[in-house]
Amino acid sequence: MFHSYDVWRATDSRQREYFRGLRENVVHQALFFFSVWLVYLAGAVLGTGIYLKVGLRTMYVPAVLLALTIITDQFKPLSLQEERDQSER
């Protein structure tokens, strides 16, 4: 919202392009956070549904997924852009 206002109030095309770039970056970050929230919600719904049918053995599913993620990370690191930026400093 604030970056849209900045684009609207920009005095020249260079400022407009700069603020548009900032706005796009914020939109990408917001979509990323929303997708993470959706994955948590889906996990909660699926976990609850599976727990009602299977019981405590439901905990094997996230434990196996966590183990697979750890093994995958050992062979092909799942680094984030933020980690790459910090390592460059």
MIMAR-941069 format. One record per residue (C-alpha): residue number from 1; residue in three letters; chain; x, z, y. Coordinates in steps of 0.2 Angstrom, whole numbers, plus 2048, in hexadecimal, padded with zeros to 3 digits. Layout:
% residues N
<k = NUM	r = ala	c = A	u = X	w = Z	v = Y>
...
END
This chain:
% residues 89
<k = 1	r = met	c = A	u = 800	w = 800	v = 800>
<k = 2	r = phe	c = A	u = 80E	w = 805	v = 80C>
<k = 3	r = his	c = A	u = 818	w = 7F5	v = 808>
<k = 4	r = ser	c = A	u = 809	w = 7EA	v = 80B>
<k = 5	r = tyr	c = A	u = 807	w = 7F2	v = 81C>
<k = 6	r = asp	c = A	u = 81A	w = 7EF	v = 81F>
<k = 7	r = val	c = A	u = 818	w = 7DC	v = 81A>
<k = 8	r = trp	c = A	u = 809	w = 7DB	v = 826>
<k = 9	r = arg	c = A	u = 813	w = 7E3	v = 835>
<k = 10	r = ala	c = A	u = 823	w = 7DA	v = 832>
<k = 11	r = thr	c = A	u = 829	w = 7D0	v = 841>
<k = 12	r = asp	c = A	u = 832	w = 7C2	v = 839>
<k = 13	r = ser	c = A	u = 833	w = 7B9	v = 828>
<k = 14	r = arg	c = A	u = 843	w = 7C2	v = 822>
<k = 15	r = gln	c = A	u = 83A	w = 7D3	v = 824>
<k = 16	r = arg	c = A	u = 82B	w = 7CC	v = 81B>
<k = 17	r = glu	c = A	u = 835	w = 7C6	v = 80C>
<k = 18	r = tyr	c = A	u = 83E	w = 7D7	v = 80C>
<k = 19	r = phe	c = A	u = 82E	w = 7E1	v = 80B>
<k = 20	r = arg	c = A	u = 826	w = 7D5	v = 7FF>
<k = 21	r = gly	c = A	u = 835	w = 7D8	v = 7F3>
<k = 22	r = leu	c = A	u = 833	w = 7EB	v = 7F5>
<k = 23	r = arg	c = A	u = 820	w = 7E9	v = 7F2>
<k = 24	r = glu	c = A	u = 823	w = 7DF	v = 7E2>
<k = 25	r = asn	c = A	u = 830	w = 7EC	v = 7DC>
<k = 26	r = val	c = A	u = 823	w = 7FA	v = 7DE>
<k = 27	r = val	c = A	u = 816	w = 7F0	v = 7D5>
<k = 28	r = his	c = A	u = 821	w = 7EE	v = 7C6>
<k = 29	r = gln	c = A	u = 825	w = 800	v = 7C6>
<k = 30	r = ala	c = A	u = 813	w = 805	v = 7C7>
<k = 31	r = leu	c = A	u = 80F	w = 7F9	v = 7B8>
<k = 32	r = phe	c = A	u = 81D	w = 801	v = 7AE>
<k = 33	r = phe	c = A	u = 816	w = 812	v = 7B1>
<k = 34	r = phe	c = A	u = 805	w = 80D	v = 7AD>
<k = 35	r = ser	c = A	u = 80A	w = 805	v = 79D>
<k = 36	r = val	c = A	u = 813	w = 815	v = 798>
<k = 37	r = trp	c = A	u = 804	w = 81F	v = 79C>
<k = 38	r = leu	c = A	u = 7F9	w = 813	v = 791>
<k = 39	r = val	c = A	u = 805	w = 814	v = 782>
<k = 40	r = tyr	c = A	u = 804	w = 827	v = 783>
<k = 41	r = leu	c = A	u = 7F1	w = 826	v = 784>
<k = 42	r = ala	c = A	u = 7F1	w = 81A	v = 775>
<k = 43	r = gly	c = A	u = 7FC	w = 826	v = 76B>
<k = 44	r = ala	c = A	u = 7F1	w = 835	v = 76F>
<k = 45	r = val	c = A	u = 7E1	w = 82B	v = 76A>
<k = 46	r = leu	c = A	u = 7E9	w = 824	v = 75A>
<k = 47	r = gly	c = A	u = 7F1	w = 835	v = 755>
<k = 48	r = thr	c = A	u = 7E1	w = 83E	v = 757>
<k = 49	r = gly	c = A	u = 7D8	w = 831	v = 74D>
<k = 50	r = ile	c = A	u = 7E5	w = 831	v = 73F>
<k = 51	r = tyr	c = A	u = 7E6	w = 844	v = 73F>
<k = 52	r = leu	c = A	u = 7D3	w = 845	v = 73C>
<k = 53	r = lys	c = A	u = 7D5	w = 83B	v = 72C>
<k = 54	r = val	c = A	u = 7E6	w = 83F	v = 725>
<k = 55	r = gly	c = A	u = 7EA	w = 851	v = 72C>
<k = 56	r = leu	c = A	u = 7FB	w = 858	v = 730>
<k = 57	r = arg	c = A	u = 803	w = 849	v = 727>
<k = 58	r = thr	c = A	u = 800	w = 840	v = 737>
<k = 59	r = met	c = A	u = 810	w = 846	v = 73E>
<k = 60	r = tyr	c = A	u = 81A	w = 83B	v = 732>
<k = 61	r = val	c = A	u = 815	w = 82C	v = 73D>
<k = 62	r = pro	c = A	u = 81D	w = 831	v = 74D>
<k = 63	r = ala	c = A	u = 82C	w = 839	v = 744>
<k = 64	r = val	c = A	u = 82F	w = 828	v = 73B>
<k = 65	r = leu	c = A	u = 82D	w = 81E	v = 74B>
<k = 66	r = leu	c = A	u = 839	w = 82A	v = 754>
<k = 67	r = ala	c = A	u = 846	w = 828	v = 746>
<k = 68	r = leu	c = A	u = 844	w = 815	v = 747>
<k = 69	r = thr	c = A	u = 847	w = 816	v = 759>
<k = 70	r = ile	c = A	u = 856	w = 820	v = 757>
<k = 71	r = ile	c = A	u = 85E	w = 815	v = 74A>
<k = 72	r = thr	c = A	u = 85A	w = 805	v = 755>
<k = 73	r = asp	c = A	u = 862	w = 80D	v = 764>
<k = 74	r = gln	c = A	u = 872	w = 810	v = 75A>
<k = 75	r = phe	c = A	u = 874	w = 7FE	v = 756>
<k = 76	r = lys	c = A	u = 86C	w = 7F6	v = 766>
<k = 77	r = pro	c = A	u = 86C	w = 802	v = 774>
<k = 78	r = leu	c = A	u = 85B	w = 803	v = 77E>
<k = 79	r = ser	c = A	u = 863	w = 806	v = 78F>
<k = 80	r = leu	c = A	u = 858	w = 805	v = 79F>
<k = 81	r = gln	c = A	u = 85C	w = 7FD	v = 7AF>
<k = 82	r = glu	c = A	u = 85E	w = 80E	v = 7B7>
<k = 83	r = glu	c = A	u = 86C	w = 813	v = 7AA>
<k = 84	r = arg	c = A	u = 875	w = 802	v = 7AD>
<k = 85	r = asp	c = A	u = 874	w = 806	v = 7C0>
<k = 86	r = gln	c = A	u = 87B	w = 817	v = 7BE>
<k = 87	r = ser	c = A	u = 889	w = 811	v = 7B3>
<k = 88	r = glu	c = A	u = 88F	w = 805	v = 7C0>
<k = 89	r = arg	c = A	u = 891	w = 812	v = 7CD>
END
